[in-house]
Amino acid sequence: MMIYDIFYDSPVGKIRLRSDEEFLLGADFVTDGRVGESVSSPLKKAMDWLDDYFAGKIPSIDVPLKLSGTPFQLRVWQELEKIPYGQTTTYWQIAAIIAKERNVPRISAQAVGGAVGKNPIVIIIPCHRVIGANGTLTGYAAGLDIKRRLLRREGKEISDDKVIK
């Protein structure tokens, strides 16, 4: 199976996109990388999706994803995909949804945070839209500056690292 890598220069930093012939396998921020010479269909779709996103549009392109993780991580990433453009949720809210469906009293927000932090496909699976229970910007693998910039791009007002609107 052929694996393809390409580097996408976004307004918030360089993103490495990785795919096979059918699925996007990863998207992560990197500090260095050269543009690949061959582009698979999933990479083209991911680049088109990112072009729309950074042009201020709500992307409607269906990027085929192939995720590898624990069952808990996969479930958390499913919830991340449900967060609408321009909206946020909290680690606690995601934990409450999963606890309710599993019929357990509670699931740790920290466990959810751990799964969110392992998200292999940044922006397209919008882990940047998850904030602390009190509205604070918390944890982002690429750094809080990029998280802040992505949320502002989606219309969020942020003051003192707290989402206020």
Protein Blocks (a to p, Z undefined) as FASTA:
>chain_A
ZZdddddddfkbccdddddfkbcfbdcddfbdcddfbdcfklmmmmmmmmmmmnopacfb
dcdddddddfklmmmmmmmmmpcghiacdfklmmmmmmmmnopabdcfklmmmmmmmocb
ghklcfklpccfkopacddfkbjklmmmmmmmnopaceehiafZZ
